[in-house]
């Protein structure tokens, strides 16, 4: 009996020590230190291909080094480098049925130095007022044909958004795609394009904790560290600080790496990464995902915008694609009695499961989910210069990160393995 009492005492003592350790490592002060740096004006909005994102990368690399993470196989630093082909459209002359189309109504995706499009070599497709613009845009951009896309005037707001995005690809496509907003039909047209093509380097930041007994089974924790950069002054402010989107997720990745390194009991290999180029097409995550055999990835925790309260208030977050695997249920089972709740994604019509950095691996069957608190129907600072650290709740952020850390313990220990995503409907 005494022996049993001693064992039970030791067990509860260990639980207490672990609880104390997590509060020492993951707390509001430390969350604020990292978040404040990543979302500072010094980072210049962390836009892809700018000095600001290079500064953010260097900061994250230094954090990984201080934690003591190892390099991913084949790398000699925390930088996972790759190149993107960028097209700068210098000239787009579009004439439809004898009318010159103003530049403000034209969005071009072309990676040819020069290109001429007519009805003889180009297919016309239309986006009507009743269509899902994002879906039609994605379908058009996946095409390998020359396309003239006529977009209903009700979607004119997207023209400015799309024109502000760099045109980037992994490889240089041979077709050109031209979107014309506010034109319903075209019988005859001529399009002449002149572009400048640049090859530019980018990098994710990746560090690992090798698994003790299951080193070839991977658990990924990720966020993206890029944002929108600098704009024309709006009420005296010109920097998109991106405190919530997604300095918050990158902060969580760093905090989780620090916590699991201190625990030093992960049976599976833990991979911590912050992605670049999410805002211009998710290219960092796409490149990263191609470095894996998806069958070896047990789970992916992608963390995006956790700095504000969810629609349910504090101590809560939602998981995209909750119904597609049992990962959410496993995580919640490890939080029993904590007061924290992971809810299913309430914004299913926005298809968030396939819109964030988890999507590439999810499409390959990996239980790869995004954890967020962002109120997608009412997030006042989303993609605005007002997305600054002062709008975030550091205490609630710390609780969310701690809950992710505790909820993942079964997966990290190798005792829990989420079911896979059914990909049959995607084929």
DASULKA-V304266 format. One record per backbone hydrogen bond with DSSP energy under -1.0 kcal/mol. CO is the residue of the C=O (numbers start at 1). NH is the residue of the N-H. If there is no record, write none. Layout:
[[CO:NH] [CO:NH]]
This chain:
[[1:5] [2:6] [3:7] [4:8] [5:9] [6:10] [7:11] [8:12] [9:13] [10:14] [11:15] [12:16] [13:17] [14:18] [15:19] [16:20] [17:21] [18:22] [19:23] [20:24] [21:25] [22:26] [27:31] [28:32] [29:33] [30:34] [31:35] [32:36] [33:37] [34:38] [35:39] [37:40] [40:43] [41:44] [43:46] [45:229] [46:227] [47:50] [50:54] [51:55] [52:56] [53:57] [54:58] [55:59] [56:60] [57:61] [58:62] [59:63] [60:64] [61:65] [62:66] [63:67] [64:68] [64:69] [70:208] [72:75] [78:206] [80:204] [82:202] [84:200] [85:169] [86:198] [88:196] [91:194] [93:192] [94:101] [95:190] [96:99] [99:96] [102:105] [103:106] [105:181] [107:179] [109:177] [113:195] [115:193] [117:191] [123:148] [125:150] [127:152] [128:131] [132:136] [133:137] [134:138] [135:139] [136:140] [137:141] [138:142] [140:143] [146:123] [147:178] [148:125] [149:180] [150:127] [151:182] [152:155] [153:156] [155:158] [156:159] [157:161] [158:162] [159:163] [160:164] [162:165] [167:87] [169:85] [176:147] [177:109] [178:149] [179:107] [180:151] [188:97] [190:95] [191:117] [192:93] [193:115] [194:90] [194:91] [196:88] [198:86] [200:84] [202:82] [204:80] [205:274] [207:272] [208:70] [209:270] [214:217] [217:269] [218:298] [218:299] [219:271] [220:301] [221:273] [222:303] [223:275] [229:240] [234:237] [237:234] [238:231] [239:241] [242:247] [246:250] [247:251] [248:252] [249:253] [250:254] [251:255] [252:256] [253:257] [254:258] [255:259] [256:260] [257:261] [258:262] [259:263] [260:264] [266:212] [267:214] [269:219] [270:209] [271:221] [272:207] [273:223] [274:205] [275:225] [276:284] [277:282] [277:283] [278:281] [282:286] [283:287] [284:288] [285:289] [286:290] [288:291] [289:292] [293:296] [294:297] [296:218] [299:220] [300:369] [301:222] [302:371] [305:373] [307:393] [310:313] [315:341] [317:343] [318:372] [319:322] [319:345] [321:324] [326:330] [327:331] [328:332] [329:333] [330:334] [332:335] [335:338] [341:317] [343:319] [347:350] [348:351] [351:354] [352:355] [356:359] [358:362] [359:363] [361:366] [362:365] [365:421] [366:368] [367:300] [369:302] [370:320] [371:304] [372:318] [374:376] [375:378] [379:382] [381:384] [384:387] [386:388] [387:243] [388:391] [389:392] [393:397] [394:398] [395:399] [396:400] [397:401] [398:402] [399:403] [400:404] [401:405] [402:406] [403:407] [404:408] [406:409] [408:412] [409:413] [410:415] [410:416] [412:267] [412:268] [423:426]]
